[in-house]
Amino acid sequence: MVDEAYWINIGRMINSLKFTCYLSRSKNAKLGYRLLMGVANPEDDIQGKPLEKLLDKRRVFYTSVEDIKKVVLFLEKMKKVYDIEVLKNPTYDLIKYCLDNPPDYSNWESFILWAETTEKETNLSINTTHRDTDNIQTIIE
């Protein structure tokens, strides 16, 4: 028997996921910048916690690459199995691209080349941002 409420909540989760992907200044990074990615479901509690169940942990904002990969894999499987367009979100597309093509931190020229190629391939601008206490501001045009 299919749990109808579960699948309704999965559908609601897919529509309410929030993704972030940006370059951030970092004193600890080799070149002074690092790529930060994240996913959150602001409605997770209301929807029966489908993202928490999917990732088997409770967070407000999931930032580990492994967690993000799991979410992307889940969404891509939903798209393939049910033949539906799960997300029309440029930041999601940018995250998928960055997971497949991570930054090259070996030297400044390689890093700049990666950023330029990423912007060209995704038609998005990767800008820098800063962390404002607990509020993460994403700047992607």
PLY file of the C-alpha trace (Angstrom):
ply
format ascii 1.0
element vertex 141
property float x
property float y
property float z
element edge 140
property int vertex1
property int vertex2
end_header
0.00 0.00 0.00
1.38 3.41 -0.98
1.52 6.03 1.73
-0.30 8.86 -0.04
0.63 11.50 2.55
4.33 10.65 2.15
4.23 11.21 -1.62
2.22 14.41 -1.25
4.87 15.68 1.16
7.65 14.65 -1.25
5.97 16.70 -3.98
5.61 19.66 -1.66
9.25 19.31 -0.60
10.45 19.33 -4.21
8.63 22.60 -4.81
9.92 24.29 -1.66
13.62 23.31 -1.70
15.99 26.28 -1.55
19.47 25.94 -3.02
22.50 28.20 -2.62
25.79 28.13 -4.50
28.38 30.89 -4.36
32.01 31.76 -3.85
32.91 32.95 -0.41
36.03 34.67 0.88
37.86 32.40 3.27
41.05 33.01 5.22
41.58 29.24 5.43
41.22 28.55 1.70
44.37 28.16 -0.37
43.42 30.94 -2.81
41.29 32.99 -0.43
37.96 31.74 -1.85
35.95 28.59 -1.58
32.80 27.31 -3.20
29.89 26.96 -0.80
26.77 25.02 -1.67
23.70 24.22 0.36
20.12 23.06 0.37
17.29 23.70 2.79
13.59 22.98 2.99
11.98 25.78 4.99
8.73 23.79 5.12
10.27 20.48 6.29
8.47 20.41 9.66
5.11 21.19 8.05
5.60 18.53 5.36
6.40 15.60 7.64
10.19 16.12 7.45
10.85 14.46 4.06
14.30 16.07 3.67
15.30 14.99 7.18
14.16 11.45 6.37
15.95 11.45 3.02
19.27 12.55 4.56
18.76 10.72 7.86
19.73 13.76 9.91
18.23 17.02 11.13
19.67 20.32 9.93
18.22 23.70 9.10
20.68 24.07 6.22
22.54 21.12 4.68
25.99 22.03 3.38
27.98 18.82 3.14
28.77 17.76 -0.41
27.52 14.25 0.37
24.13 15.57 1.54
23.81 17.76 -1.52
24.74 14.84 -3.79
22.03 12.72 -2.14
19.40 15.40 -2.73
20.47 15.87 -6.37
20.48 12.10 -6.95
17.01 11.81 -5.41
15.65 14.64 -7.56
17.22 13.24 -10.73
15.75 9.79 -9.99
12.32 11.34 -9.44
12.69 13.14 -12.75
13.73 9.97 -14.60
11.27 7.52 -13.00
8.21 9.75 -13.08
9.14 11.72 -16.21
8.48 15.04 -14.53
10.45 18.25 -14.46
11.31 18.41 -10.78
12.97 21.80 -10.61
13.34 24.80 -12.84
15.88 26.55 -10.68
19.12 28.03 -12.04
20.89 27.56 -8.69
20.03 23.84 -8.75
21.53 23.62 -12.25
24.63 25.46 -11.01
25.00 23.03 -8.11
24.72 20.05 -10.47
27.39 21.60 -12.69
29.71 22.33 -9.73
29.32 18.78 -8.38
30.37 17.42 -11.78
33.05 20.09 -12.28
34.50 21.11 -8.90
36.75 24.17 -8.62
40.42 23.83 -9.41
42.24 25.31 -6.43
45.73 24.37 -7.65
46.59 27.95 -8.65
44.93 31.30 -9.28
44.89 30.97 -13.08
43.20 27.54 -12.91
40.66 28.85 -10.44
39.81 31.86 -12.64
39.54 29.56 -15.67
37.15 27.31 -13.72
35.01 30.31 -12.72
34.89 31.65 -16.28
34.06 28.23 -17.72
31.36 27.69 -15.10
29.76 31.03 -15.89
29.89 30.32 -19.62
28.50 26.77 -19.34
25.70 27.65 -16.92
24.88 31.16 -18.17
25.07 32.30 -14.55
27.40 34.66 -12.77
29.22 33.27 -9.74
29.66 36.19 -7.39
31.16 36.40 -3.95
29.14 36.90 -0.83
29.63 37.06 2.90
28.08 35.42 5.92
25.92 37.76 7.96
25.73 36.06 11.38
23.21 33.27 10.71
21.80 34.74 7.52
23.50 33.44 4.37
23.06 35.83 1.47
23.30 34.27 -1.95
24.27 36.38 -4.91
23.81 34.61 -8.22
22.52 36.60 -11.13
0 1
1 2
2 3
3 4
4 5
5 6
6 7
7 8
8 9
9 10
10 11
11 12
12 13
13 14
14 15
15 16
16 17
17 18
18 19
19 20
20 21
21 22
22 23
23 24
24 25
25 26
26 27
27 28
28 29
29 30
30 31
31 32
32 33
33 34
34 35
35 36
36 37
37 38
38 39
39 40
40 41
41 42
42 43
43 44
44 45
45 46
46 47
47 48
48 49
49 50
50 51
51 52
52 53
53 54
54 55
55 56
56 57
57 58
58 59
59 60
60 61
61 62
62 63
63 64
64 65
65 66
66 67
67 68
68 69
69 70
70 71
71 72
72 73
73 74
74 75
75 76
76 77
77 78
78 79
79 80
80 81
81 82
82 83
83 84
84 85
85 86
86 87
87 88
88 89
89 90
90 91
91 92
92 93
93 94
94 95
95 96
96 97
97 98
98 99
99 100
100 101
101 102
102 103
103 104
104 105
105 106
106 107
107 108
108 109
109 110
110 111
111 112
112 113
113 114
114 115
115 116
116 117
117 118
118 119
119 120
120 121
121 122
122 123
123 124
124 125
125 126
126 127
127 128
128 129
129 130
130 131
131 132
132 133
133 134
134 135
135 136
136 137
137 138
138 139
139 140
